[in-house]
Amino acid sequence: MVQINNKPENVNKSQLNSANQVITERVPRIIARHKVADEDTLSNIALRYYTNGSRPYWMTIYEANRDEIGGNPQRLKVGTLLVIPELPQELKK
């Protein structure tokens, strides 16, 4: 039994498996953590971890760290700890 809004709800195993699959698909696995150094850019960080520094790759890192980085992906603060997510399926070769 699962409680939603403090009300018990009956949820079958199939519904739970389906919900877990959706959550797993939306939350990428973290493959590394990276502490921003003085000369770092998202492009060179993407190149280091994904061997490709083009926009779709560095945007993957930016989207996973938007709260830490802020609204401008070109302004990284030295010392910020970034998570490096697993690449989405469409970027895997």
C-alpha positions as CSV (number, residue, x, y, z in Angstrom):
1,M,0.0,0.0,0.0
2,V,1.3,3.5,-0.9
3,Q,0.1,6.7,0.7
4,I,-0.5,9.7,-1.5
5,N,-1.6,12.9,0.1
6,N,-1.9,11.0,3.4
7,K,-4.6,8.7,1.9
8,P,-3.8,5.0,1.5
9,E,-3.9,3.9,-2.1
10,N,-3.8,0.4,-3.4
11,V,-1.1,0.0,-6.0
12,N,-0.4,-3.3,-7.7
13,K,3.1,-4.5,-8.5
14,S,2.7,-3.8,-12.2
15,Q,2.0,-0.1,-11.5
16,L,5.0,0.1,-9.2
17,N,7.3,-1.4,-11.8
18,S,5.9,1.0,-14.4
19,A,6.5,4.0,-12.1
20,N,10.0,2.8,-11.3
21,Q,10.8,2.5,-15.0
22,V,9.6,6.0,-15.7
23,I,11.7,7.4,-12.8
24,T,14.8,5.4,-13.9
25,E,14.4,6.7,-17.5
26,R,14.2,10.3,-16.3
27,V,17.0,10.3,-13.8
28,P,20.3,9.6,-15.5
29,R,23.0,7.5,-13.8
30,I,25.9,9.6,-12.5
31,I,29.2,8.4,-14.0
32,A,31.5,10.9,-12.3
33,R,31.8,14.0,-10.3
34,H,34.0,16.9,-11.4
35,K,35.4,19.8,-9.4
36,V,35.6,22.9,-11.7
37,A,39.2,24.1,-12.2
38,D,40.3,27.6,-13.3
39,E,40.4,27.0,-17.1
40,D,37.4,24.6,-17.3
41,T,34.6,25.0,-19.7
42,L,31.6,22.7,-20.2
43,S,33.0,21.9,-23.6
44,N,36.3,20.7,-22.3
45,I,34.7,18.8,-19.4
46,A,32.4,17.0,-21.9
47,L,35.4,16.3,-24.1
48,R,37.2,14.7,-21.0
49,Y,34.3,12.5,-20.0
50,Y,32.5,11.8,-23.3
51,T,35.3,12.3,-25.8
52,N,33.1,14.9,-27.5
53,G,32.9,18.6,-26.6
54,S,30.2,19.6,-29.0
55,R,27.0,21.3,-27.8
56,P,24.7,18.3,-27.3
57,Y,27.4,16.8,-25.0
58,W,28.2,19.8,-22.9
59,M,24.4,20.6,-22.7
60,T,24.0,17.2,-21.1
61,I,26.3,18.2,-18.3
62,Y,24.7,21.7,-18.1
63,E,21.2,20.3,-17.8
64,A,22.3,18.0,-15.0
65,N,23.9,20.9,-13.1
66,R,21.7,23.9,-14.0
67,D,21.0,24.6,-10.3
68,E,24.7,24.7,-9.5
69,I,25.8,26.6,-12.6
70,G,23.0,29.1,-13.0
71,G,21.5,30.6,-16.1
72,N,24.8,31.1,-18.0
73,P,26.6,27.9,-19.0
74,Q,29.7,29.9,-20.0
75,R,30.3,31.0,-16.4
76,L,31.6,28.3,-14.3
77,K,32.7,29.0,-10.7
78,V,36.0,27.4,-9.7
79,G,35.5,24.8,-7.0
80,T,31.9,24.0,-8.0
81,L,31.2,20.2,-7.9
82,L,29.4,19.0,-11.0
83,V,27.8,15.7,-11.6
84,I,28.6,14.0,-14.9
85,P,25.5,12.0,-16.0
86,E,25.5,9.0,-18.3
87,L,24.9,10.1,-21.9
88,P,21.4,9.8,-23.1
89,Q,20.8,6.9,-25.5
90,E,20.6,9.2,-28.6
91,L,24.2,10.5,-27.9
92,K,25.8,7.1,-27.3
93,K,27.7,5.7,-30.3
